[in-house]
């Protein structure tokens, strides 16, 4: 899975059920927890996720828009 695909998978999973712990999210999308944590941190820095305590994330309105609008053309 490419990074962009992983980001969309994380956003989609959290849009369905959030907040969610990284380990549960990783199991849901069948990816390694370290890879998911890295992507979550990046999405958090961009404002598409928010951190709720230790390794628990929730999708933001910006993250939901990203799912609807699709990825931008900028670098990731």
MOSULQUI-V827424 format. One record per backbone hydrogen bond with DSSP energy under -1.0 kcal/mol. CO is the residue of the C=O (numbers start at 1). NH is the residue of the N-H. E is the energy in kcal/mol with one decimal. If there is no record, write none. Layout:
# MOSULQUI-V827424
co->CO nh->NH e->E
co->CO nh->NH e->E
This chain:
# MOSULQUI-V827424
co->2 nh->6 e->-2.6
co->3 nh->7 e->-2.6
co->4 nh->8 e->-2.3
co->5 nh->9 e->-2.5
co->6 nh->10 e->-2.5
co->7 nh->11 e->-2.6
co->8 nh->12 e->-2.8
co->9 nh->13 e->-2.4
co->10 nh->14 e->-2.5
co->11 nh->15 e->-2.1
co->12 nh->16 e->-1.4
co->13 nh->17 e->-2.2
co->20 nh->57 e->-2.6
co->21 nh->25 e->-2.6
co->22 nh->26 e->-3.1
co->23 nh->27 e->-1.8
co->24 nh->28 e->-2.1
co->25 nh->29 e->-1.8
co->26 nh->31 e->-2.2
co->32 nh->36 e->-2.1
co->33 nh->37 e->-2.8
co->34 nh->38 e->-2.2
co->35 nh->39 e->-2.1
co->36 nh->40 e->-2.8
co->37 nh->41 e->-2.3
co->38 nh->42 e->-1.8
co->39 nh->43 e->-2.8
co->40 nh->44 e->-2.5
co->41 nh->45 e->-2.3
co->42 nh->46 e->-1.4
co->43 nh->48 e->-2.6
co->44 nh->47 e->-1.4
co->48 nh->60 e->-2.1
co->50 nh->58 e->-2.2
co->55 nh->22 e->-2.4
co->56 nh->52 e->-3.6
co->57 nh->20 e->-2.2
co->58 nh->50 e->-2.7
co->60 nh->64 e->-2.1
co->61 nh->65 e->-2.3
co->62 nh->66 e->-2.0
co->63 nh->67 e->-1.6
co->64 nh->68 e->-1.8
co->65 nh->69 e->-3.6
co->66 nh->70 e->-1.8
